[in-house]
Amino acid sequence: MSAITVVVVVVLLGGAALGIYAWLAPRRTAAVRREREGAPLQATTDWTHEAGAEFGDLSESARCDLVFAVAALDDERSQHLLEHALNDPAEAVSLAAAHALAARGRQDRVDEHLAGHPGARADRIAQALALLDEKR
């Protein structure tokens, strides 16, 4: 036998051995794959409730960022979060929420809130909203 024939036979036997192993090798079940890869991603629709629960723990600037991010959403849940933000102790957050609600066409809700909480703060927010409205 020539050396080339021996090499070809060895390669063929090696390929056959790999093919048999691949065919007979145990397969991972779907449960094992999920366990190994982690739990499947679960989407939740109550993110605004979770965000509302954590709202008070954020810094003032983070709460403003949250208000601006939520303002881009146009659904009922985000509107409730913006209305919740009207009562924020930081005037900047309240102003951002009032501006977002007014831009959504909910100026009536902002006016109700300011009328229900009269004082210097409500006056400053109303003046700032009037200035922002003039800039549009």
N, C-alpha and C positions, 0 to 999 in steps of 0.2 A: 504494500500500500504506500502510496505517496504521501508526503507531508500535507499536501493540499487536501487530499481526501480525508485525512485524520482531522484536520481543522474544521472542515465542512461537517463531518459527523458530530464532532464535539459541539459545534454551534447549533446544529439541529436538535441534538439531545438536550442541550441547555434551554433552547427555546421551547421544546416540548415540555420540559419539567416546569418552566415558568407558567406556561399555559395551563397545565394541570393544576398547579398550585392556585392560580387565579380563579380557576373554575370551582375548585373544592374549598377554597378558603372561606372561613366564616364571615358573614356579612353583618354589619352593624344594623340593628333595628332602628326604626324611627325614634323610639323612646330613648335609646342609647344616644342617638345623635342629638336629640333635644337636651338631654341631660348634660352632654358634653359641651354643647354650644350655649347652654343657658336657657332660661325660660323664654318662650316666645314673647315678642313685644306686644304689650297690651295697650291699646289706645284708650284714653279716657276723655270723656266729654265734659267732665266737671272741673276743668282746669281753672275756670274763673272762681269757683268756690274755694279751691285750694289757694289761689292767688289772693283772694279776699281774706282768708284766714291768716296768711302770712303778711298781709299788707302793713300792719302796725310794726312788725319787726324790722322792716327795711329802713335804711337811712332816708333822709329827706330827698336827696338827689336820686336814689334808687326808686323811691315812690314816684317822683316826677317822671323818670324814665318809663316806669310801668304805665303811668297815665298816658304818656305819649304813644307808647306801643299799643295800648288797648284802644286808644282813640282811632287807630287805623282800622280796627275791626268794626263791622257794622251789624251787630246782633244785640239781642235783648240782654244777654248776660254781661256783655261788655258795658252796656249802658248802666246796668245796676252797679257795676264796679265803679264807674265814673261818678254815679250819684253818691256812692259810699265815700268816694274821695273828696266830695264837697265838704264833708265834716272833718277832714284831716286837720290836725293841730297846726301844721305848717301852712302858712298862707300861700306860699308858692305852689304847693300841691293842690290846694283848693282852687287857686286861680287857673292852673293848668286843666283841672277837671272841668271848671266852669267854661273855659274857652273851648274845650273839646265838645262839651255838650251843646254849646251855642253853635258851633260849627256844624253839628249834626242836625240843627234845626230844633233843638230842645231848649231854646232860650226861656220858654215858659217854666220849665223845671228849675232852671237857674234862678229866675226871678222869684219863684216860690220859696226857694231855699234862702235867698238873701232877705226876703221879706220876713221869713220865720226866724231869722237870726240877725236882727238889726244891731247896728253899732258901727264903730270905726272900721272894723275889719270888713264888714259887708260893704261899706261905702268905698273903701280902697279897691276891693275886688270889682265893684260895679264901675268905678272910674277906669280901672285897667282894662276891663272888657270894652268899655266905650272907646278907649284909645286903640285897642286892637281892632275893633270893628271899623274905625275910621281908616286904618291902614289897609284894609281890604279893598 
